[in-house]
């Protein structure tokens, strides 16, 4: 809610935009036209780096195994069925 209120978007839009900011393509469900419109509101704008960091930290603090829904920090990439660390030299 905090980020959504600050950027003037719904929590669903912020969630989808966060997934996009991680380089993934979300496939949201929708059972109504209103939900499709809400999902589309995740496009055409970007979360700030500080908002992304805030959401990453919130995901890391969850009491159940979440690991950012499989999203890793910028020093790793998904390869096959796992993550591989990398760095620029």
Secondary structure, DSSP 4 states (H G I P E B T S, - for coil): -HHHHHHT--HHHHHHHHHHHTT-------SSHHHHHHHHTTSS----HHHHHHHHHHHHT-SSS-GGGG---TTEEEETTEEEE----
